[in-house]
Amino acid sequence: MKKQLIIALAFSISAFSFAQKKELKSAEKAIKGNNFAEAKASLNQAKALMASMDEKNKAKYYYLLGQALYANGAGTNQDIDKALESLENVKGAYVAEVTELKQTMTNGILTKGNKAYEDKDFSSASKYFEHAYRTSTQDTLFLYYAAATAVNVQEFDRALKLYEELKQLGYTGIQKEYFATSVETGEEEVLDKNTRDLYVKAKSHIKPGERLTESKKAEIVKNVALIYVSNGDNEKALAAMKDARAESPDDINLLLSEANVHFKMGNKDEFKRLLELATKKDPNNAELQYNLGVIASESDDIEGAKKYYDKAIELDPSYINAYINMAALILNGEQALIEEMNGLGSSKKDDLRYDELREQRQNIYRSAIPYLDKALDINSKNINAAKTLMNIYSVLGETDKFKVIKEKVDAIEAGN
């Protein structure tokens, strides 16, 4: 009886083995014919026999399932998730095939991701970039793209998860960049090393060189902190900044990011303190001077604000916002004059005072004109600067200048 039982059991195992191979072979054939629905059906039947599969057949099953789910790029994002999960289960056999499939998947997913990005479908692009990273985990740049594009559509929770993963990986984004100058255009071009070397050899490019790109660590930490602020978790935001600055105390971008978090939290004194610290570290930074001007203005420190705006203009004569804010700051001075003018009576003394105030008001307008003129020189389409200047000339009674600027305003509004 024991001998018969053993024989019967052996026949049973053999039958299972035959069924496994049959379903796997059917799935393999269906995949080759691009019939992925049929392949999934066969694999579903093979799954019922999983407990009796040997390691090689299990590896084949998971490999084929990954292929069927990916469906030569036709699979959904959910299918790709499942395909990647299946491929992670491939052990021993089919490792080379899985590597090749993942490379194919990476290329296809990136093509879709780039297309979605160009179409400004950042949510889909982010998911494709993440999938590209999952298929090629040595390419951490894809994970960075996934996080950055998630921020674009305010998918903050997802972006935070991706950024935290980047932090754990120690990602900096620093890469070696190869470049050369085009003989035809005279412009420097960034190229891959082989292409750069070929162009230089062909003499179409000169002055070859290489350099390291800037670290993205400060940007990542800043975005993590700002997401925490957006979620109302200010303490985590500041903790993220503190940790980052402890690691890179001389990183001006981290300092500015921390200042930005304090600004969003309404901590303007700390914001100003950090900006002043930043100006000591980077005294020739026009943007820092400009931001200090904004804070001084909001704190009613008018003279301080003017000093900072003037410094920003001195450092960067094309800093248009500094000119516009300076003009606005000057023009705000008329409000007190207008209130006093409106409160005067009709006596001779009041009339004399009215004339004095009107002259002061006109002087305010004249003081603002050079800044508005310069703003328009920098950007001739700035409608706010143009309209303000037009109104000033109208009040001053300078008819010719009013007509000239009005034509400019009309042209801007007409889109010319």
JOMOTA-V248430 format. One record per residue. SS is DSSP state (H for helix, E for strand, L for the rest). D_CENTER is the distance of its C-alpha to the mean C-alpha in whole Angstrom. Layout:
SS:D_CENTER
SS:D_CENTER
//
This chain:
L:74
H:71
H:71
H:71
H:68
H:66
H:67
H:66
H:62
H:62
H:62
H:60
H:57
H:58
H:57
H:54
H:53
H:54
H:52
H:49
H:49
H:50
H:47
H:45
H:46
H:46
H:42
H:42
H:44
H:42
H:39
H:40
L:41
L:38
L:39
H:37
H:38
H:42
H:40
H:39
H:42
H:44
H:41
H:42
H:45
H:45
H:43
L:46
L:48
H:45
H:47
H:50
L:47
L:47
H:44
H:44
H:44
H:42
H:39
H:40
H:40
H:36
H:35
H:37
H:35
H:32
H:33
H:34
H:31
H:29
H:31
H:30
H:27
L:28
L:27
L:25
H:22
H:25
H:27
H:25
H:24
H:28
H:28
H:26
H:28
H:32
H:31
L:30
L:34
L:35
L:37
L:40
L:41
L:38
H:36
H:35
H:35
H:32
H:30
H:31
H:30
H:27
H:26
H:27
H:25
H:22
H:22
H:23
H:20
H:18
H:19
H:19
H:15
H:15
H:17
H:15
H:12
H:14
L:16
L:13
L:14
H:11
H:13
H:15
H:13
H:11
H:15
H:16
H:13
H:15
H:18
H:18
H:17
H:20
H:22
L:22
L:21
L:21
L:18
H:16
H:13
H:13
H:12
H:9
H:8
H:10
H:8
H:4
H:6
H:8
H:6
H:6
L:10
L:11
L:12
H:12
H:15
H:14
H:11
H:13
H:15
H:13
H:12
H:15
H:16
H:14
H:16
H:19
H:19
L:19
L:16
L:15
L:13
L:16
L:18
E:21
E:20
E:23
E:24
E:27
E:28
E:29
L:33
L:33
L:30
L:30
L:26
E:25
E:23
E:21
E:23
L:24
H:27
H:29
H:28
H:28
H:32
H:33
H:32
H:33
H:37
L:37
L:37
L:34
E:32
E:33
E:31
E:30
E:28
E:25
E:23
E:20
L:17
L:15
L:14
L:11
H:13
H:12
H:9
H:9
H:12
H:11
H:9
H:12
H:14
H:13
H:13
H:16
H:17
H:16
L:18
L:21
L:21
H:21
H:23
H:21
H:18
H:21
H:22
H:19
H:18
H:22
H:22
H:19
H:21
H:24
H:23
L:22
L:24
L:23
L:20
H:19
H:15
H:16
H:19
H:17
H:15
H:18
H:19
H:16
H:17
H:21
H:20
H:19
H:22
L:24
L:25
H:26
H:28
H:26
H:23
H:26
H:27
H:24
H:23
H:27
H:26
H:23
H:26
H:28
H:26
L:25
L:27
L:26
L:23
H:23
H:20
H:22
H:25
H:23
H:22
H:25
H:27
H:25
H:26
H:29
H:30
H:29
L:31
L:34
L:34
H:35
H:36
H:34
H:31
H:33
H:33
H:29
H:28
H:31
H:30
H:26
H:28
H:30
H:28
L:26
L:28
L:25
L:23
H:24
H:23
H:25
H:28
H:27
H:27
H:30
H:32
H:31
H:32
H:36
H:36
L:36
L:39
H:41
H:41
H:43
H:46
H:45
H:46
H:49
H:50
H:50
L:52
L:55
L:59
L:61
L:63
H:64
H:62
H:59
H:59
H:59
H:56
H:54
H:55
H:53
H:50
H:50
H:50
H:47
H:45
H:45
H:45
H:41
H:41
H:42
H:40
H:36
H:37
H:36
H:33
H:32
H:34
H:32
H:28
H:30
H:31
H:27
L:26
L:29
L:27
L:26
H:28
H:28
H:30
H:32
H:34
H:34
H:36
H:38
H:39
H:40
H:42
H:44
H:45
H:46
L:48
L:47
H:48
H:47
H:43
H:43
H:43
H:41
H:38
H:39
H:39
H:36
H:34
H:36
H:34
H:31
H:31
L:33
L:30
L:32
//
